[in-house]
Amino acid sequence: MNPEYTGRAWRVAPRIEALSRGSERIFFNPLNVNPAYFPMGGSEVLEILDKLKANEPFYCPQENLCPWDLFDFFVRHHLIVEDGKTACCEACGPGRDLFRTELNVYLLLSQACNQACVYCLNGRETYHGPGDPMMSRETAFQAVETFATRLSPGGFLNLVFFGGEPLLNWPLAVELMEHCESTLKAKFPKINFHYHITTNLSVLPHDFITRARDHAMTLLVDVDGPEDVHNALRPLRGGGGSFAFTARHIEKAAGAGINVALRTTVVSRNQEIMVETARVHKNLGGSSCAYVPLNAVDSDGSVFERAMRPDPRIYSRGLREVYHSQIWPVENLFPFSEFSRRLVPGYHNNLNCGAPRGCTPVISVNGKIFSCIYLVNNPAYETGDILKDDFPRLDVLEAMAKIIDVDARPQCRECAYRYLCGGGCPIGYIGTEGEALASREVRAYTHKIACATAKTCLEELFWSLGTEAGLWALMNPENSQTRSQPCL
């Protein structure tokens, strides 16, 4: 036996969850997840743990009760824990200065858009003002410098050009990138600047390819399925389909070596064709494929009709089908890619988002700072003002955290997956908080779709890891540091 274990009191973990598939078993401790896979003998494992539990606390179990190598295995996988100690992992919450390390700053270059998506999450009142508002040069420059000063040396400032449709104000993006390269990098030599744009790419400025390539810009573009489905969901504002324009521009950008990630918003119309959509993404030359289910409410707090939203069961089945199709590797298939990064011993996240930690500030055209792209111009979630230089307003972040913390939600606090899941995208909970139009059915959908995402991905990943060679090389705590990711 490992001599470090002697002279210390041990107990069986208070709760152990099990997954079953024929004779195979996976056991894990929900408070400190490091899944243990047994191709057979799962019943015997439970019998041994039950005998140990009957003798708690135990110090050095007899070999005939639990072989020492198995005891060591149980300890490494947190099925046996030291008496009197809580899970040896750290949660991230408001007050932890994660925004000093990395900031994803969303700049609403334009709050107007050239498309008329049937499920647009940008509400008319909160996003679309009179005269198609555009961000000014002064606001953009001040915003970037404000956030650069917040970061610690070695920090990452990821500038996300967002909208509306940010390409409607593309000259400002170009000017801002050149300002960062020529001025701000010299002023902040220890800050790492990166550029990203979320765009429908149905328009393509003449210098876009050159500029994007020169500045190593990454792209995220929505493609919601084959041409007929995409056109039905994402028509142009003036009428007609957008697929042909978007597809041509994706192929041009990808062909030039630019990283173009593709995303699908899953609604009732495309929930049955997720595998087909994965092939569309691959054929267009995308670098990765993402599926995001429709949120129940838009930024105005208006509720989408039930007929528009995906069925969580069908969505879950679609995720499994895409995963097993192997069209995309796990590292390029969201949300599986995100959950795979969490499968390191001790991962613990009770807040599934950077917003309540101040890591995703959104700058509106008038310089107001909001915690999330779905909360723009909602005064309850204003976290600062560029002109007042008062970011972050911790009272706002703390209020958000109270709403979405999985340990505070009755429907989440007993779930075995909660610290790997984090509760799903929090906007579904925040957007329905105190909202008169948010019925019990809408709240139920918000919870079910988050559960469908997390449990489907985690269970598939658990089984894949369990049956692949080298599982414990990946999951061994000694090797976990290289795979660990910040809770952002």
BELNORSUL-V384765 format. One line per field, one symbol per residue. ss: DSSP state (H for helix, E for strand, C for the rest). psi: psi as a letter, one per 20 degrees, with the letter a starting at -180 (. if undefined). burial: b if it has 9 or more other C-alpha atoms within 8 Angstrom, else e. Layout:
ss->???
psi->???
burial->???
This chain:
ss->CCHHHCCCCEEECCCCEEEEECCEEEEECCCCCCCEEECCCHHHHHHHHHHHHHCCCECCCCCCCCCHHHHHHHHHCCCEEECCCCCCCCCCCCCCCHHHCEEEEEEECECCCCECCCCCCCCCCCCCCCCCCECCHHHHHHHHHHHHHHCCCCCEEEEEEECCCHHHHHHHHHHHHHHHHHHHHHHCCCCEEEEEEEECCCCCCCCHHHHHHHCCCEEEEECCCCHHHHHHHCCECCCCCCHHHHHHHHHHHHHCCCCEEEEEEECCCCCCCHHHHHHHHHHHCCCEEEEEECCCECCCCCECCHHHCCCHHHHHHHHHHHHHHCCCCHHHEECHHHHHHHCCCCCCCCCCCCHHHCCCCEECCCCEEECCHHHCCCHHHEEEECCCCCCCCHHHHHHHHHHHCCCCCCCCCCCCCHHHHCCCCCHHHHCCCCCCCCCHHHHHHHHHHHHHHHHHHHHHHHHHHHHCCCHHHHHCHHHHHHCCCCCC
psi->qphiiqjqpqqqphppqppqnciqqpqqohinpnpppohrjhhhghgghhgghikqqqgnqqhigoqhhhggggghjkhpqppiqrpmrpqprqhplhiigppnooonhpjrqjrmpikpioqgghgnapjmpqqrggggghgghghhhhqqpirpooooprbbohiilhhhgghgghggghghhhhmijpopqpqpoqikiqoqhjgggggghjkpqqpppojargggghhhmrqhjqrqigggggghghgghhjjpooqqqpopahhjhikhghhhhggghijqhrpqpoqpqhqaiijqpqqhhhqqphghgggggggggihkhpqgijopihhghhiimqpjpooiokqigijjilqporhjjqpqiqhjkpkohhkpjaphhilkpqohhghhgghhhiphiiphihhjpijhihgjjapihhgghiojohinrhhghgggghhggggghggggggghghhjqqjgihhiphhjhhiiqqqm.
burial->eeeebeeebbbbbeebbeeeeebbbbbbbbebbbbbbbeebbeeeeebbebbbeebbbbeeeeebbbeeebbebbbbbbbbbeeeeeeeeebbbeeebbbbbbbbbbbbbbbbebbbeeeebbeebbbbeebbbbbeebbbbbebbbbeebbeebbbbbbbbbbbbbbbbebbbebbebbbeebbeeeeebbbbbbbbbbbbbeeeeebebbbeebbbbbbbbbbbeebbbebbbbeeeebbbebbbebbbebbeeebbbbbbbbbbbbbbbbbbbbbbbbbebbbbbbbbbbbbbbbbbbbbbeeebbbebebbbebbbbbbeeebbebebbbbbbebbbbbbbbbbbbbbbbbbbbbbbbbbbebbbbbbebbbbbeebbbbbbeeebbebbebbbebbebbbbebbeebbeebbbbbbbbbebebbbbbeeeeebeeebbebbebbbbbbbbbbbebbbbeebeeeebeeebbbebbeeebeeee
